[in-house]
Amino acid sequence: MHKMVDEFFSVGWGKLLLIVVFLQSCQQSLQSKSLNDLEKIEANLRNKASEQLAAGGMDPLTKMRALCLTRGATGIHGLGRAFRNMDDDGSKALNEEEFTKGVKEFGLDISKEEIKQLFRSFDEDGSGSINMTEFLLKLRPPMSQQRIAVINQAFAKMDKTGDGVITLADLKNVYSAREHPKFKSGEKSEDEILTEFLHTFEGGRGNGDGQVTKEEFTNYYASISASIDSDEYFEVMMKKAYVLQ
């Protein structure tokens, strides 16, 4: 059973459904078909994005989105982190130099001309700066209202205090990790296991601050959403993960 759970956590949707394991307390067996389906979803996300890039003919925004998604569900969020690291005054505004530096530091294979084209398309008033939040909203894959609604429902359940940020304290008020195999073996504390879940939303380039904003939460699931064709299937998976009505 422990081997199965470790395999489950090693893939993108394993992380997505971490809370299922908390709730099931690792005592109920996971159906192999469901497990295989979950393992394929993030791989499908990366593959679809790679196929889009290979086909070519995309505008710069679509290309940047696809490049981010080849990194998995946290790709767009990672780019957002790169931008925020350069926002020293907290204004959420970036000039063209900062914008270019963020894209390059994140390692996206996009030309200088495409970066300029992107920047100018968002600098509508010609002020020489763009709003970082608005840019990231445009960059994330579009979603139906049905998907947005279930994401909002999941966030509201997690944000126990209602302050717009999911913290370790929020998780402790909703879930327990005491039956997690790594807690029971003494390998990790309950705080470490719950914090690991929070870090899922930050990706490899996150700052590990242990807090998840609604924007971060939505961006993460917007990326996951891009690999799922059916609204109904996406809704079922979210409701299963967060035990929603």
Secondary structure, 3 states (H helix, E strand, C coil): CHHHHHHHHCCHHHHHCHHHHHHHCCCCCCCHHHHHHHHHHHHHHHHHHHHHHHHCCCCHHHHHHHHHHCCCCCHHHHHHHHHHCCCCCCCCEEEHHHHHHHHHHHCCCCCHHHHHHHHHHHCCCCCCEEEHHHHHHHHCCCCCHHHHHHHHHHHHHHCCCCCCEECHHHHHCCCCCCCCHHHHCCCCCHHHHHHHHHHCCCCCCCCCCCCEEHHHHHHHHHHHHCCCCCHHHHHHHHHHHHCCC
